[in-house]
Amino acid sequence: MKAICLFCIFSVVAVTGCHRAKDRAEPVTVTISADTITHDEEPLMDQLSKAEALTKLLDHKVLVDTLLGAITHQDRVKLISRLADGWDEKEQKYIYRDSTYLFKLGWYRDPMSGDNQSILYDGGKTIRFKDYQVLCPDPAHLEVYGYNLDNTLDSPVIIEVCGRRFLYASVMHFCMGIGCGTNLTLIYDIANKHPTFIENYRIDYSGYYVSDLDGDSIPDLLVTSQADSTDEKFAAETTILSLYQYKYKLGRFTRQPGPPLYRLFGFTAHTFYPNVYSQLSTQ
């Protein structure tokens, strides 16, 4: 049995972004509320049980789904309509519609790569996914699995935030193990005919990421960034989840200046990502 100091320094290295690329280290101070845990001499059963045991010792705990719900104020989002989906055999496109709105989604086979690139149709407006990037606080290190590749929409709805209407839907993609935890979301500004794409990795949250976060009657978007690493002290996988506010301005969502709204630290294990994190300072 070895003792752990109450304040433990972890060397966190980002791996994918809105997991950033694995090219930098960031020391992080995390408070652990207990002073002992078994590790090297008495290894835990597996990485999952180790992650669960270490999570119980974290101080300043927060539940991610509860925190996201509090930040996004779901009562400020009005559900207008749930779109029905179907397949148009003649056009070879998916159809998403209600009595007012009609959208189509098809593919274009890229002659160079042979991939089926995704295209959204809104009347005469054509939205080619390849012309847009997934929104990320650190776009230089953006790596997203499944975007612009045989995509379809799941659970498409029309929502209204601060008087503006958006098509909001999960963007589905095929995966063979790698990238299956990547959750892509489309937020399409119906009036301005402009799409925004965001990615969240293994975050279990069913609410809307677009809302009025600060009550100023202007739509906001909550964007996440994750940095994964392996902590050598405990041979445990870790992640830092950062939450950023983007403000709607001139038909686009733009990142607010300054640090993220929240930075959260958690222990992971392979495909397991926690709902319980430790809240870190944003300074």
C-alpha positions in Angstrom: 0.0 0.0 0.0 1.4 3.4 -1.0 0.3 6.8 0.1 -0.8 9.5 -2.4 -0.3 13.1 -1.7 -3.5 15.2 -1.5 -2.5 17.3 -4.5 -1.3 15.1 -7.4 0.4 16.5 -10.5 -0.6 14.7 -13.7 1.2 15.2 -17.0 -1.6 15.4 -19.6 -0.9 15.0 -23.3 -3.7 15.6 -25.8 -4.3 12.9 -28.4 -7.2 13.9 -30.6 -9.3 17.0 -30.8 -11.5 18.4 -30.4 -9.2 15.9 -28.9 -6.0 17.7 -29.8 -3.0 16.1 -31.5 -0.5 14.3 -29.3 2.2 16.9 -29.4 2.1 18.8 -26.1 2.1 18.3 -22.3 0.1 20.2 -19.8 0.7 19.8 -16.0 -2.5 19.6 -14.1 -3.1 19.7 -10.4 -5.9 17.4 -9.2 -7.1 17.1 -5.7 -7.8 13.6 -4.3 -9.8 13.4 -1.1 -8.3 10.2 0.2 -4.7 9.6 1.1 -4.2 5.9 0.2 -5.0 3.6 -2.7 -3.6 0.3 -3.8 -1.7 0.3 -7.1 1.7 -1.2 -8.0 2.0 -3.7 -5.2 -1.7 -4.6 -5.2 -3.0 -3.9 -8.7 -6.7 -3.4 -9.2 -8.6 -6.0 -11.2 -8.4 -4.1 -14.5 -8.2 -0.6 -15.9 -12.0 -0.1 -15.6 -12.1 -0.9 -11.9 -9.0 1.3 -11.4 -10.7 4.2 -13.1 -13.8 3.7 -11.0 -11.7 3.5 -7.8 -9.7 6.6 -8.6 -12.8 8.5 -9.6 -14.3 7.9 -6.1 -11.2 9.6 -4.6 -11.5 12.8 -6.6 -12.4 16.0 -4.9 -14.7 18.8 -6.4 -16.8 16.2 -8.2 -19.4 17.2 -10.8 -21.7 15.1 -12.9 -21.2 16.0 -16.6 -24.8 15.5 -17.7 -26.1 17.6 -14.8 -23.6 20.3 -15.4 -24.3 20.5 -19.2 -28.0 20.7 -18.4 -27.4 23.6 -16.0 -25.2 25.4 -18.5 -27.5 25.1 -21.5 -30.8 26.0 -19.8 -32.9 23.6 -21.8 -36.0 25.5 -20.9 -34.8 28.2 -23.3 -34.9 25.8 -26.2 -38.3 25.4 -27.9 -39.0 22.2 -29.8 -40.9 23.1 -33.0 -41.2 19.8 -34.9 -39.8 16.3 -35.1 -39.0 15.6 -38.8 -40.0 12.3 -40.4 -37.4 10.5 -42.4 -37.6 8.4 -45.5 -35.7 7.3 -48.6 -36.3 8.6 -52.1 -35.3 5.7 -54.4 -35.4 7.7 -57.6 -33.2 10.5 -56.2 -31.1 8.2 -54.1 -31.4 10.6 -51.2 -32.7 10.5 -47.6 -35.7 12.8 -47.0 -36.4 14.7 -43.7 -39.6 16.6 -43.6 -42.7 17.9 -41.9 -45.6 20.0 -43.1 -43.3 23.1 -43.3 -39.7 21.9 -43.8 -38.1 19.6 -46.3 -34.4 18.6 -46.3 -32.6 16.0 -48.3 -29.2 14.3 -47.8 -27.2 12.5 -50.4 -23.7 11.7 -51.4 -21.1 12.5 -54.0 -18.4 9.9 -54.8 -15.1 11.6 -54.8 -13.1 10.4 -57.9 -9.8 10.7 -56.0 -10.6 8.9 -52.8 -13.6 6.9 -53.8 -15.4 8.0 -50.6 -19.0 9.0 -50.5 -18.9 12.7 -49.4 -22.1 14.0 -47.8 -24.4 16.8 -49.2 -27.4 18.4 -47.5 -30.1 20.0 -49.7 -32.3 22.8 -48.5 -34.5 23.7 -51.5 -32.1 25.2 -54.0 -29.3 25.5 -51.4 -26.6 22.8 -51.5 -24.5 22.2 -48.4 -21.4 20.2 -49.1 -19.9 18.9 -45.9 -16.4 19.1 -47.4 -16.7 22.9 -47.4 -17.0 23.1 -43.7 -15.0 22.1 -40.6 -16.2 20.7 -37.4 -16.1 23.5 -34.9 -13.2 23.2 -32.5 -11.5 25.6 -30.1 -8.1 24.4 -31.4 -8.7 23.8 -35.2 -5.0 23.2 -35.9 -5.3 19.9 -34.0 -8.7 18.9 -35.2 -9.1 15.2 -35.9 -12.6 13.9 -36.4 -13.6 10.4 -37.3 -16.6 9.8 -39.7 -17.3 13.3 -40.8 -18.2 13.8 -44.5 -18.3 10.0 -45.2 -21.5 8.2 -45.9 -23.3 10.4 -43.3 -27.0 10.3 -42.5 -29.1 12.3 -40.0 -30.7 10.8 -36.9 -33.5 12.3 -34.8 -33.7 15.5 -36.8 -35.8 18.2 -35.2 -36.6 21.9 -35.7 -35.8 23.9 -32.6 -36.1 27.6 -31.8 -33.6 29.6 -29.7 -34.0 33.3 -29.1 -36.4 33.5 -32.1 -34.0 31.8 -34.5 -34.8 28.3 -35.9 -32.3 25.6 -36.4 -32.3 22.1 -37.9 -30.7 20.0 -35.1 -29.7 16.4 -35.7 -27.1 13.8 -34.9 -24.8 13.0 -37.9 -24.4 9.3 -38.2 -21.4 7.5 -39.6 -20.1 4.0 -40.0 -17.4 2.7 -37.6 -15.4 -0.5 -37.2 -14.3 -0.1 -33.6 -12.2 3.0 -34.1 -14.2 6.2 -33.8 -17.4 4.6 -32.6 -17.4 7.0 -29.6 -17.4 10.1 -31.9 -20.8 11.9 -31.7 -21.3 14.4 -34.5 -24.1 17.0 -34.4 -25.4 19.3 -37.1 -26.9 22.7 -36.1 -28.2 24.3 -39.3 -29.3 27.9 -39.3 -32.5 27.8 -41.4 -32.8 31.5 -42.1 -29.1 32.0 -43.1 -28.8 28.5 -44.6 -25.5 28.0 -42.8 -24.4 24.7 -41.1 -22.4 24.3 -37.9 -20.9 20.9 -36.9 -19.7 19.9 -33.5 -18.2 16.8 -32.1 -18.4 15.3 -28.6 -16.5 12.1 -27.7 -18.3 9.6 -25.4 -20.3 12.3 -23.6 -23.6 10.9 -22.5 -25.9 14.0 -22.8 -29.3 14.0 -24.5 -29.9 17.8 -24.4 -29.3 20.4 -27.0 -25.9 22.1 -27.2 -27.4 25.3 -28.7 -29.3 27.5 -26.3 -29.1 30.9 -24.6 -26.4 30.2 -22.1 -26.2 33.6 -20.5 -29.7 34.9 -20.8 -28.9 37.8 -23.2 -31.5 36.7 -25.9 -28.7 35.7 -28.3 -28.2 32.1 -29.3 -25.1 30.4 -27.9 -23.4 27.1 -28.6 -21.5 24.9 -26.1 -18.4 23.3 -27.7 -16.3 20.7 -26.0 -12.6 19.9 -26.3 -10.9 16.8 -24.8 -7.3 16.0 -24.1 -6.5 12.3 -23.3 -3.3 11.0 -21.7 -1.9 8.2 -19.6 -0.8 9.1 -16.1 2.5 7.2 -15.4 2.1 7.5 -11.6 -0.9 5.3 -11.5 -0.7 3.8 -15.0 -4.2 5.1 -15.5 -5.8 6.8 -18.5 -7.1 10.3 -18.0 -8.9 13.0 -19.8 -9.5 16.8 -19.5 -12.8 18.0 -20.8 -13.0 21.8 -21.5 -16.3 23.5 -22.2 -16.4 26.7 -24.4 -19.1 29.2 -25.1 -19.6 30.3 -28.7 -21.8 33.3 -29.4 -24.1 33.7 -32.4 -23.0 36.8 -34.4 -23.6 37.7 -38.1 -25.0 34.3 -38.8 -22.1 32.4 -37.3 -21.1 30.9 -34.0 -17.9 32.6 -32.7 -15.8 31.5 -29.7 -16.0 33.9 -26.8 -12.6 35.3 -25.7 -11.0 34.1 -22.5 -10.6 30.7 -20.8 -13.2 28.0 -21.1 -16.3 28.1 -18.9 -15.3 24.8 -17.2 -12.3 22.4 -17.2 -13.0 18.9 -15.9 -10.6 16.1 -15.1 -11.5 12.4 -15.2 -10.2 8.9 -15.3 -11.0 6.7 -18.3 -10.4 3.2 -19.4 -10.5 2.1 -23.1 -14.1 2.9 -24.2 -15.2 4.0 -20.8 -15.5 7.7 -20.2 -16.9 8.9 -16.9 -19.9 10.9 -16.0 -18.1 12.0 -12.8 -15.3 14.5 -13.1 -13.3 16.8 -10.9 -13.7 20.5 -11.6 -10.4 22.3 -12.3 -9.6 26.0 -12.3 -10.0 27.7 -15.6 -7.2 30.1 -15.0 
